[in-house]
Amino acid sequence: MPLAFGFIKLIFLNSFLSVVYFPYWWYTVGLKKRVIGFANGIKNLARNLALKIMFTHLFQPMFGEYSKSGRIISFFMRLILLIWRSFLFLVGSLVFLALLVLWIVVPLVSVWQIIIYLF
């Protein structure tokens, strides 16, 4: 009988400590991981959209077309692509930021809703 009691005590103690430790983990270690993931996501998004390459090659002609009309067409084509990709980068960054804000806010709103429901 004492072994079973110790086992049950261990389960309840472990569960209680997990519930108490959760908010600390969520706003320290978990938040740090989310911020690092946010930064890596932004870097990957910029790399996948090739923004740096688009900026550096904006004034270079496309496909080796060095005539005046080829340079003009290449400039405006790359400018349109740069504007579109910058827009996509902005939208993607806002999505990452919204997910980070949700990570911070969701537990607080949940606790607030539970308190309102109880009282």
KOLRO-231188 format. One record per residue: x, y, z of N, C-alpha, C, CB in turn; residue in one letter. Coordinates in steps of 0.05 Angstrom, whole numbers, plus 32768, in hexadecimal, padded with zeros to 4 digits. Last residue first. Glycine has a CB too. Example, Ala and Ser with C-alpha at 12.3 -4.5 7.8 and 13.67 -1.06 7.14 Angstrom:
% residues 2
+------+------+------+------+------+------+------+------+------+------+------+------+----+
!  n_u !  n_v !  n_w ! ca_u ! ca_v ! ca_w !  c_u !  c_v !  c_w ! cb_u ! cb_v ! cb_w ! aa !
+------+------+------+------+------+------+------+------+------+------+------+------+----+
! 8101 ! 7FD3 ! 808E ! 8111 ! 7FEB ! 808F ! 8102 ! 8001 ! 809D ! 811A ! 7FF4 ! 8072 !  S !
! 8108 ! 7F8E ! 809C ! 80F6 ! 7FA6 ! 809C ! 8108 ! 7FBE ! 809C ! 80E2 ! 7FA7 ! 80B5 !  A !
+------+------+------+------+------+------+------+------+------+------+------+------+----+
This chain:
% residues 119
+------+------+------+------+------+------+------+------+------+------+------+------+----+
!  n_u !  n_v !  n_w ! ca_u ! ca_v ! ca_w !  c_u !  c_v !  c_w ! cb_u ! cb_v ! cb_w ! aa !
+------+------+------+------+------+------+------+------+------+------+------+------+----+
! 7EBF ! 82AE ! 7F10 ! 7EB4 ! 82C3 ! 7F22 ! 7E9F ! 82D1 ! 7F13 ! 7EC9 ! 82D7 ! 7F2B !  F !
! 7ECC ! 8289 ! 7EE9 ! 7EC8 ! 8280 ! 7F05 ! 7EBB ! 8295 ! 7F17 ! 7EE3 ! 8278 ! 7F10 !  L !
! 7ED0 ! 82A8 ! 7EBB ! 7EBC ! 8293 ! 7EBC ! 7EB7 ! 828A ! 7ED9 ! 7EC5 ! 827B ! 7EAB !  Y !
! 7EFC ! 82C8 ! 7EC8 ! 7EE2 ! 82D4 ! 7EC3 ! 7ECC ! 82C0 ! 7EC5 ! 7EE1 ! 82E2 ! 7EA7 !  I !
! 7F24 ! 82A0 ! 7ECB ! 7F1D ! 82B0 ! 7EE3 ! 7F02 ! 82BD ! 7EDF ! 7F32 ! 82C6 ! 7EE8 !  I !
! 7F24 ! 828E ! 7E96 ! 7F1D ! 827B ! 7EAB ! 7F15 ! 828B ! 7EC4 ! 7F35 ! 8269 ! 7EB2 !  I !
! 7F34 ! 82BC ! 7E7B ! 7F1A ! 82B1 ! 7E76 ! 7F11 ! 829E ! 7E8C ! 7F1A ! 82A3 ! 7E5A !  Q !
! 7F68 ! 82C2 ! 7E91 ! 7F55 ! 82D7 ! 7E95 ! 7F38 ! 82CC ! 7E90 ! 7F5A ! 82EF ! 7E82 !  W !
! 7F80 ! 8294 ! 7E7C ! 7F7E ! 8297 ! 7E99 ! 7F68 ! 82AC ! 7EA0 ! 7F99 ! 829F ! 7EA6 !  V !
! 7F7D ! 82A1 ! 7E45 ! 7F71 ! 8289 ! 7E50 ! 7F6C ! 828B ! 7E6E ! 7F82 ! 8270 ! 7E49 !  S !
! 7F9C ! 82CF ! 7E42 ! 7F7F ! 82D1 ! 7E3C ! 7F71 ! 82B8 ! 7E47 ! 7F7B ! 82D3 ! 7E1D !  V !
! 7FCE ! 82B9 ! 7E4F ! 7FC2 ! 82CE ! 7E60 ! 7FA4 ! 82D1 ! 7E5B ! 7FD0 ! 82E9 ! 7E5A !  L !
! 7FD6 ! 8294 ! 7E25 ! 7FD3 ! 828B ! 7E41 ! 7FC7 ! 82A0 ! 7E53 ! 7FEE ! 8282 ! 7E4D !  P !
! 7FD6 ! 82BA ! 7DF7 ! 7FC2 ! 82A4 ! 7DFB ! 7FC1 ! 829A ! 7E17 ! 7FC9 ! 828E ! 7DE8 !  V !
! 8002 ! 82DF ! 7DF5 ! 7FE7 ! 82E7 ! 7DFF ! 7FD5 ! 82D0 ! 7E06 ! 7FDB ! 82F8 ! 7DEA !  V !
! 8031 ! 82C7 ! 7DE1 ! 8032 ! 82D6 ! 7DFA ! 8016 ! 82DA ! 7E06 ! 803F ! 82F1 ! 7DF5 !  I !
! 8020 ! 82B0 ! 7DB1 ! 802E ! 829F ! 7DC5 ! 802E ! 82AD ! 7DE0 ! 804B ! 829A ! 7DBC !  W !
! 800C ! 82DD ! 7D97 ! 7FF9 ! 82C8 ! 7DA0 ! 8006 ! 82B7 ! 7DB5 ! 7FEF ! 82B7 ! 7D89 !  L !
! 803D ! 82F5 ! 7D8A ! 802A ! 8302 ! 7D9D ! 8016 ! 82EF ! 7DA8 ! 801C ! 831A ! 7D8F !  V !
! 804F ! 82CF ! 7D65 ! 805E ! 82D4 ! 7D7E ! 804D ! 82E2 ! 7D93 ! 8077 ! 82E5 ! 7D78 !  L !
! 8029 ! 82D3 ! 7D3D ! 802C ! 82BA ! 7D4C ! 803B ! 82BD ! 7D66 ! 803A ! 82A5 ! 7D3A !  L !
! 8033 ! 8308 ! 7D2D ! 8019 ! 8301 ! 7D39 ! 801A ! 82E7 ! 7D48 ! 8003 ! 82FF ! 7D23 !  A !
! 8066 ! 8301 ! 7D18 ! 8062 ! 8312 ! 7D2F ! 8048 ! 830C ! 7D3D ! 8063 ! 8330 ! 7D27 !  L !
! 805B ! 82E0 ! 7CEC ! 806D ! 82D7 ! 7D01 ! 8069 ! 82E7 ! 7D1B ! 808A ! 82D9 ! 7CF8 !  F !
! 803A ! 8304 ! 7CD0 ! 802F ! 82EA ! 7CD9 ! 8040 ! 82DF ! 7CF0 ! 802D ! 82D6 ! 7CC2 !  V !
! 805E ! 832D ! 7CC5 ! 8047 ! 8333 ! 7CD6 ! 803A ! 8319 ! 7CE0 ! 8032 ! 8343 ! 7CC6 !  L !
! 8080 ! 8311 ! 7CA2 ! 808A ! 831B ! 7CBC ! 8073 ! 8322 ! 7CCF ! 809B ! 8334 ! 7CB7 !  S !
! 805D ! 8308 ! 7C77 ! 8068 ! 82F2 ! 7C86 ! 8073 ! 82FA ! 7CA1 ! 807E ! 82E5 ! 7C76 !  G !
! 8054 ! 833E ! 7C67 ! 803E ! 832D ! 7C70 ! 8048 ! 8316 ! 7C81 ! 802E ! 8323 ! 7C58 !  V !
! 8089 ! 834C ! 7C59 ! 807B ! 835B ! 7C6E ! 8064 ! 834A ! 7C79 ! 8070 ! 8376 ! 7C63 !  L !
! 8093 ! 8328 ! 7C30 ! 80A4 ! 8327 ! 7C47 ! 8096 ! 8336 ! 7C5E ! 80BF ! 8335 ! 7C41 !  F !
! 806D ! 8339 ! 7C0A ! 806B ! 831E ! 7C16 ! 807B ! 831B ! 7C2F ! 8074 ! 8309 ! 7C01 !  L !
! 8083 ! 836C ! 7C00 ! 8068 ! 8369 ! 7C0B ! 8064 ! 834E ! 7C18 ! 8053 ! 836E ! 7BF6 !  F !
! 80B3 ! 835C ! 7BE9 ! 80B4 ! 836B ! 7C02 ! 8098 ! 836A ! 7C10 ! 80BC ! 8389 ! 7BFC !  S !
! 809F ! 8343 ! 7BBB ! 80AD ! 8333 ! 7BCF ! 80AF ! 8342 ! 7BEA ! 80C8 ! 832B ! 7BC5 !  R !
! 808A ! 8371 ! 7BA1 ! 8079 ! 835A ! 7BA8 ! 8086 ! 8349 ! 7BBE ! 8073 ! 834A ! 7B8F !  W !
! 80B8 ! 8391 ! 7B9B ! 80A1 ! 839B ! 7BAA ! 8090 ! 8384 ! 7BB3 ! 8091 ! 83AF ! 7B98 !  I !
! 80D7 ! 836E ! 7B7B ! 80E1 ! 8376 ! 7B95 ! 80CA ! 8381 ! 7BA7 ! 80F7 ! 838C ! 7B92 !  L !
! 80B8 ! 836A ! 7B4D ! 80BE ! 8352 ! 7B5D ! 80C7 ! 8359 ! 7B79 ! 80D3 ! 8340 ! 7B4F !  L !
! 80BC ! 839F ! 7B3C ! 80A2 ! 8394 ! 7B42 ! 80A5 ! 837B ! 7B54 ! 8093 ! 838C ! 7B28 !  I !
! 80F3 ! 83A2 ! 7B34 ! 80E7 ! 83B4 ! 7B48 ! 80CB ! 83A9 ! 7B50 ! 80E4 ! 83D0 ! 7B3C !  L !
! 80FB ! 837E ! 7B0C ! 8106 ! 8378 ! 7B26 ! 80FA ! 838A ! 7B3C ! 8125 ! 837B ! 7B26 !  R !
! 80E0 ! 839B ! 7AE4 ! 80D7 ! 837F ! 7AEB ! 80E2 ! 8378 ! 7B07 ! 80E1 ! 836B ! 7AD6 !  M !
! 80FD ! 83CA ! 7AE1 ! 80E1 ! 83CB ! 7AEA ! 80D7 ! 83AF ! 7AF2 ! 80D0 ! 83D7 ! 7AD4 !  F !
! 8130 ! 83B5 ! 7AD0 ! 812D ! 83C5 ! 7AE9 ! 8110 ! 83C4 ! 7AF3 ! 8136 ! 83E2 ! 7AE4 !  F !
! 8123 ! 839B ! 7AA0 ! 812E ! 838C ! 7AB6 ! 812A ! 839B ! 7AD1 ! 814B ! 8385 ! 7AB2 !  S !
! 8113 ! 83C7 ! 7A80 ! 8100 ! 83B1 ! 7A86 ! 8109 ! 83A1 ! 7A9E ! 80FC ! 839F ! 7A6E !  I !
! 8144 ! 83E2 ! 7A7F ! 812C ! 83EF ! 7A8A ! 8118 ! 83DA ! 7A92 ! 8120 ! 8402 ! 7A75 !  I !
! 8167 ! 83BD ! 7A67 ! 816D ! 83C7 ! 7A82 ! 8154 ! 83D3 ! 7A8F ! 8183 ! 83DC ! 7A81 !  R !
! 814E ! 83B7 ! 7A35 ! 8151 ! 83A0 ! 7A47 ! 8157 ! 83A8 ! 7A64 ! 8167 ! 838E ! 7A3D !  G !
! 8154 ! 83EA ! 7A20 ! 8139 ! 83E0 ! 7A26 ! 813A ! 83C8 ! 7A39 ! 812A ! 83D9 ! 7A0C !  S !
! 818C ! 83EB ! 7A1B ! 817E ! 83FF ! 7A2C ! 8162 ! 83F5 ! 7A33 ! 817C ! 841A ! 7A1D !  K !
! 81AC ! 83AA ! 7A22 ! 81A1 ! 83C1 ! 7A13 ! 8192 ! 83D3 ! 7A25 ! 818F ! 83B7 ! 79FB !  S !
! 81BD ! 837D ! 7A3C ! 81CA ! 8397 ! 7A44 ! 81C0 ! 83AE ! 7A32 ! 81E7 ! 8394 ! 7A41 !  Y !
! 81A9 ! 8345 ! 7A57 ! 819E ! 8358 ! 7A43 ! 81A8 ! 8374 ! 7A4A ! 817F ! 8357 ! 7A41 !  E !
! 81B3 ! 831C ! 7A7A ! 81C9 ! 8327 ! 7A6B ! 81C0 ! 833A ! 7A55 ! 81D9 ! 8311 ! 7A5F !  G !
! 8185 ! 8311 ! 7A97 ! 818B ! 82FF ! 7A81 ! 81A1 ! 830B ! 7A6F ! 8172 ! 82FA ! 7A70 !  F !
! 817B ! 8354 ! 7AAD ! 8174 ! 8338 ! 7AAF ! 817C ! 832A ! 7A95 ! 8156 ! 8334 ! 7AB4 !  M !
! 81AA ! 8385 ! 7AC5 ! 8197 ! 837B ! 7AB1 ! 8193 ! 835D ! 7AB4 ! 81A1 ! 8381 ! 7A94 !  P !
! 81AA ! 83A2 ! 7B05 ! 81B8 ! 8392 ! 7AF1 ! 81A3 ! 8387 ! 7ADE ! 81C7 ! 837B ! 7AFF !  Q !
! 8190 ! 83BC ! 7B2E ! 8198 ! 83CC ! 7B16 ! 81A7 ! 83BC ! 7B02 ! 81A8 ! 83E3 ! 7B1F !  F !
! 8186 ! 8394 ! 7B54 ! 8170 ! 83A4 ! 7B49 ! 8178 ! 83B2 ! 7B30 ! 8167 ! 83B8 ! 7B5E !  L !
! 81A7 ! 8371 ! 7B70 ! 81A6 ! 836F ! 7B53 ! 8190 ! 8380 ! 7B46 ! 81A3 ! 8352 ! 7B4B !  H !
! 819E ! 837C ! 7BA6 ! 81B9 ! 8380 ! 7B9B ! 81B9 ! 8380 ! 7B7C ! 81CC ! 836A ! 7BA5 !  T !
! 8168 ! 8370 ! 7BAE ! 8172 ! 838B ! 7BB3 ! 818D ! 838F ! 7BA5 ! 8175 ! 8390 ! 7BD0 !  F !
! 8167 ! 833A ! 7BA1 ! 8157 ! 834C ! 7B92 ! 8160 ! 8369 ! 7B95 ! 8139 ! 834A ! 7B9A !  M !
! 8188 ! 8325 ! 7BC9 ! 8190 ! 8323 ! 7BAD ! 8180 ! 8337 ! 7B9C ! 818B ! 8306 ! 7BA3 !  I !
! 8168 ! 8330 ! 7BF6 ! 8183 ! 833C ! 7BF4 ! 818C ! 833B ! 7BD7 ! 8196 ! 832C ! 7C06 !  K !
! 8139 ! 8312 ! 7BEC ! 8138 ! 832F ! 7BED ! 8154 ! 833C ! 7BE9 ! 812C ! 8338 ! 7C07 !  L !
! 8128 ! 82DD ! 7BE3 ! 8140 ! 82E7 ! 7BD6 ! 8140 ! 8306 ! 7BD5 ! 8143 ! 82DC ! 7BB9 !  A !
! 8103 ! 82C1 ! 7BFE ! 80F9 ! 82D5 ! 7BEB ! 8110 ! 82E2 ! 7BDC ! 80E8 ! 82EA ! 7BFA !  L !
! 8124 ! 82A2 ! 7C1E ! 8113 ! 8295 ! 7C0A ! 8108 ! 82A8 ! 7BF5 ! 80FC ! 8286 ! 7C18 !  N !
! 813B ! 82CA ! 7C3F ! 814C ! 82BA ! 7C2D ! 813B ! 82AD ! 7C17 ! 815B ! 82A5 ! 7C3D !  R !
! 810E ! 82DD ! 7C59 ! 811D ! 82EF ! 7C49 ! 812F ! 82E0 ! 7C35 ! 812E ! 8302 ! 7C5B !  A !
! 8100 ! 82AD ! 7C74 ! 80ED ! 82BA ! 7C61 ! 80FC ! 82CD ! 7C4F ! 80D7 ! 82C8 ! 7C71 !  L !
! 812C ! 82A4 ! 7C94 ! 8126 ! 8291 ! 7C7F ! 8113 ! 829D ! 7C6A ! 811A ! 8278 ! 7C8B !  N !
! 8127 ! 82D1 ! 7CB6 ! 813F ! 82CE ! 7CA6 ! 813A ! 82BA ! 7C8F ! 8157 ! 82C3 ! 7CB7 !  K !
! 80F6 ! 82C6 ! 7CCE ! 80F9 ! 82DE ! 7CBF ! 8111 ! 82DC ! 7CAC ! 80FC ! 82F7 ! 7CD1 !  I !
! 8103 ! 8296 ! 7CE8 ! 80EE ! 8296 ! 7CD4 ! 80F0 ! 82AF ! 7CC2 ! 80D2 ! 8295 ! 7CE1 !  G !
! 8129 ! 82A7 ! 7D0D ! 8131 ! 8294 ! 7CF8 ! 811C ! 8294 ! 7CE1 ! 8134 ! 8278 ! 7D03 !  N !
! 8107 ! 82C7 ! 7D2D ! 811E ! 82D3 ! 7D1F ! 8127 ! 82C1 ! 7D08 ! 8136 ! 82D8 ! 7D33 !  A !
! 80E4 ! 829F ! 7D3F ! 80DA ! 82B7 ! 7D31 ! 80F0 ! 82C3 ! 7D21 ! 80CE ! 82CB ! 7D45 !  F !
! 8106 ! 827E ! 7D5C ! 80F8 ! 8274 ! 7D44 ! 80ED ! 828A ! 7D33 ! 80E2 ! 8261 ! 7D4D !  G !
! 8113 ! 82A2 ! 7D84 ! 8129 ! 8298 ! 7D73 ! 811C ! 828D ! 7D59 ! 813A ! 8282 ! 7D81 !  I !
! 80E0 ! 82A7 ! 7D9B ! 80EE ! 82BF ! 7D90 ! 8104 ! 82B6 ! 7D7D ! 80F9 ! 82D1 ! 7DA6 !  V !
! 80D7 ! 8272 ! 7DAC ! 80C5 ! 827E ! 7D98 ! 80D3 ! 8297 ! 7D8B ! 80AB ! 8286 ! 7DA5 !  R !
! 80FF ! 826C ! 7DD2 ! 80FF ! 825B ! 7DBB ! 80ED ! 8267 ! 7DA5 ! 80F5 ! 823E ! 7DC2 !  K !
! 80ED ! 8292 ! 7DF7 ! 8108 ! 8295 ! 7DEB ! 8109 ! 8284 ! 7DD1 ! 811E ! 828D ! 7DFE !  K !
! 80BD ! 827B ! 7E06 ! 80BD ! 8295 ! 7DF8 ! 80D7 ! 829A ! 7DEA ! 80B7 ! 82AB ! 7E0B !  L !
! 80D0 ! 824D ! 7E21 ! 80BF ! 824B ! 7E0A ! 80BF ! 8264 ! 7DF9 ! 80A3 ! 8244 ! 7E12 !  G !
! 80EE ! 8264 ! 7E4B ! 80FB ! 8252 ! 7E38 ! 80EA ! 8251 ! 7E1E ! 80FF ! 8236 ! 7E44 !  V !
! 80C3 ! 828C ! 7E5D ! 80E0 ! 828F ! 7E5D ! 80EC ! 827E ! 7E47 ! 80EC ! 8286 ! 7E78 !  T !
! 808C ! 8282 ! 7E5A ! 8095 ! 829E ! 7E57 ! 80B3 ! 82A2 ! 7E59 ! 8088 ! 82B0 ! 7E6B !  Y !
! 8089 ! 824A ! 7E62 ! 807C ! 8257 ! 7E4B ! 8087 ! 8273 ! 7E45 ! 805E ! 8259 ! 7E50 !  W !
! 80A2 ! 8240 ! 7E93 ! 80AE ! 8237 ! 7E7A ! 80A3 ! 8246 ! 7E62 ! 80A9 ! 8219 ! 7E77 !  W !
! 807D ! 8259 ! 7EB5 ! 8099 ! 8262 ! 7EB5 ! 80A6 ! 8259 ! 7E9B ! 80A8 ! 8256 ! 7ECE !  Y !
! 804E ! 823C ! 7EAB ! 8050 ! 8258 ! 7EA4 ! 806C ! 8263 ! 7EA3 ! 803F ! 8269 ! 7EB8 !  P !
! 8061 ! 8205 ! 7EBD ! 8059 ! 820C ! 7EA2 ! 805A ! 822A ! 7E9B ! 803D ! 8202 ! 7E9D !  F !
! 8068 ! 81FC ! 7EF3 ! 8080 ! 8203 ! 7EE3 ! 8078 ! 820D ! 7EC7 ! 8092 ! 81EB ! 7EE0 !  Y !
! 8035 ! 81EE ! 7F04 ! 8042 ! 8206 ! 7F0F ! 8059 ! 820F ! 7EFE ! 804C ! 8201 ! 7F2C !  V !
! 802D ! 81BE ! 7EE8 ! 801B ! 81D4 ! 7EE4 ! 8027 ! 81EF ! 7EEF ! 8000 ! 81CF ! 7EF3 !  V !
! 8058 ! 81A0 ! 7EFC ! 8057 ! 81A6 ! 7EE0 ! 8044 ! 81BE ! 7EDA ! 804D ! 818D ! 7ED0 !  S !
! 804A ! 819B ! 7F32 ! 8062 ! 81AA ! 7F2B ! 8062 ! 81B1 ! 7F0D ! 807B ! 819A ! 7F32 !  L !
! 801C ! 817B ! 7F2C ! 801A ! 8196 ! 7F38 ! 8032 ! 81A7 ! 7F30 ! 8018 ! 8194 ! 7F56 !  F !
! 8032 ! 814D ! 7F16 ! 801E ! 815C ! 7F07 ! 801C ! 8178 ! 7F12 ! 8003 ! 814E ! 7F09 !  S !
! 8054 ! 813D ! 7F41 ! 805F ! 8143 ! 7F27 ! 804B ! 8153 ! 7F16 ! 8066 ! 8129 ! 7F18 !  N !
! 802D ! 8134 ! 7F68 ! 8041 ! 8148 ! 7F6C ! 804E ! 8151 ! 7F52 ! 8057 ! 813E ! 7F7F !  L !
! 800F ! 810A ! 7F51 ! 8002 ! 8123 ! 7F57 ! 8017 ! 813A ! 7F5B ! 7FF0 ! 8121 ! 7F6F !  F !
! 8038 ! 80E2 ! 7F4D ! 8029 ! 80EB ! 7F35 ! 801C ! 8106 ! 7F3A ! 8014 ! 80D6 ! 7F2E !  I !
! 8048 ! 80DD ! 7F83 ! 805B ! 80E5 ! 7F6F ! 804D ! 80F0 ! 7F56 ! 806E ! 80CE ! 7F67 !  L !
! 8019 ! 80C8 ! 7F99 ! 8023 ! 80E2 ! 7FA3 ! 8037 ! 80ED ! 7F8E ! 8032 ! 80DF ! 7FBE !  K !
! 8017 ! 8097 ! 7F7F ! 8001 ! 80AB ! 7F7A ! 800B ! 80C7 ! 7F83 ! 7FE8 ! 80A3 ! 7F8A !  I !
! 8045 ! 8080 ! 7F95 ! 8043 ! 8083 ! 7F78 ! 802E ! 8098 ! 7F71 ! 803B ! 8069 ! 7F6B !  F !
! 8039 ! 807F ! 7FCB ! 8050 ! 808F ! 7FC2 ! 804F ! 8094 ! 7FA4 ! 806A ! 8081 ! 7FC8 !  G !
! 800F ! 805B ! 7FCA ! 800A ! 8076 ! 7FD3 ! 8021 ! 8089 ! 7FCA ! 8008 ! 8077 ! 7FF2 !  F !
! 8028 ! 802D ! 7FB8 ! 8014 ! 8038 ! 7FA7 ! 800E ! 8055 ! 7FAF ! 7FFA ! 8028 ! 7FA9 !  A !
! 804A ! 8024 ! 7FE5 ! 8055 ! 8028 ! 7FCA ! 8041 ! 8036 ! 7FB8 ! 805F ! 800E ! 7FBF !  L !
! 8027 ! 801B ! 8010 ! 8037 ! 8033 ! 800F ! 8043 ! 8039 ! 7FF4 ! 804C ! 8032 ! 8024 !  P !
! 8010 ! 7FE8 ! 8000 ! 8000 ! 8000 ! 8000 ! 8011 ! 8019 ! 8000 ! 7FEE ! 8000 ! 8018 !  M !
+------+------+------+------+------+------+------+------+------+------+------+------+----+
